[in-house]
Amino acid sequence: MITKQEKIGSLIFDGDEQDVISRSFQPDTKTNLGGAIAFDDFINHDFEDLQGLIGDDDFASIVKTGNFTRDSGFLHQYHGSDNLKLYFCQRDKTIVVFAYGEFQPTRYKLYLEGVWVIK
């Protein structure tokens, strides 16, 4: 059961991929995230894998409140801001969702999509 949600959708990086992979981010949220989040904390966690960790109902709620879209490709990936692929970071009961990818050739964007707390 989701007890708190914070839809953010803010651009937190726009530039060269080499510049983002070594960074940590201290997202400006109302929810305490317990410190900075490194690129490696979320990049290996595809959003689609979250469903198996939190269950169908909570996953569907995050998709709905986050206004995320699912593509029609064979991988059925979810996308957020600027149609970028979604990733997540889980800290205890807090789920932080990011959208990341190549927006234009050699230009990468990273969005903090939102924060959800699960009971």
N, C-alpha and C positions, 0 to 999 in steps of 0.2 A: 504494500500500500504506500503510495506516495504521500508524504506528509508536508512537503514544501517544494515549490518550484520557482525558478527564477529564470525567465526567458530573457536572454541578453542580446545575442546577435551582433556583437561588436567586433570589428576588425582589429586584431591585435598584432598582426604582422603583414607586411606587404613588401616583398623584395626577393632577393636571390636565395635559392635553397640552401646554399652553404652558410648563409647567415642565420637561418632559423634552426638548423639541426643542433647547434651547440648552445642554444639559448634556454633559459628558464623564464617562466612567466608567472607573475604574481597578479592573477586576475582580480579586477575590482568588482567584488561581489558582496552581497549582504550576508551570504553564507560563509562561514569560516571553513576554508579549504585546507587548513593545517600547513600552510606554507606554499612556496613556489612550486609550479608544475613544470618539469623538464619535458622537452620534446619527446624523449624516449619513454616518458610515462604514459603516453597515449598512442603514439604512432603505430605500435604493434597490436593495438586493440581495436579491431574493426567493430563498428557500431552494431553490425548484424549479430556479432557474438554475444552482445549484451542480453539478448532475449533468453538465452540459455542460463544466464546467471541470475536474472531477477524475475523471470516468469513472463508469461504472455500478457497478462493484464497490465502490469506495470510498464512493460515495454510498449504496449499499444498506447498507454497514456502519455508516455514520453514522446512518441512519434506524433500523436495528435497535438499536444500542447506545444511542441517544438515546431510544428508545421513542416515536418520533414517529408520528403517525397521519395518514393521508391521507383527505381528505374525499371524498364521492361526488359532489360538484358537478362542473360541466363544466370548471372550472379545475384540479381535482385538486390543491388546495393541501395542504401539510403543516402540522400543528398540534402544538404542544408543551403546556407547562403552561397550565392554565386554558383549554385549547382555543384558544389564541391563535396567530395566524399566525406562521410562522417566517421569519427573516431571517438573513443571515450577513455576516461580515466576514472577509476573507482577508488575512493578513499573511505574506508569503513562503509557507512551507509550512504555516502554522498557520491553521486554520479555527475561527472563533468563531461559535457559533450562539445567536441570541436569539429569544425569543418576545415579541411585542409586539402590543398592540391595546387597543381599548376594552372594558373588562370590564363596566362598568355605565355608564349615561349620564353623560358627562363625567368618568369615572374610568378612567384608563389604567394598565396594568401593563406592566412590562418585566422579563423573566426572562433571566438568563444560563443557557442550557441546558447548554452544555458547550464543550469545546475538543478539537479533534482535530488531530494533526500527521501530515502525509502525507509519505512518503519521496519 
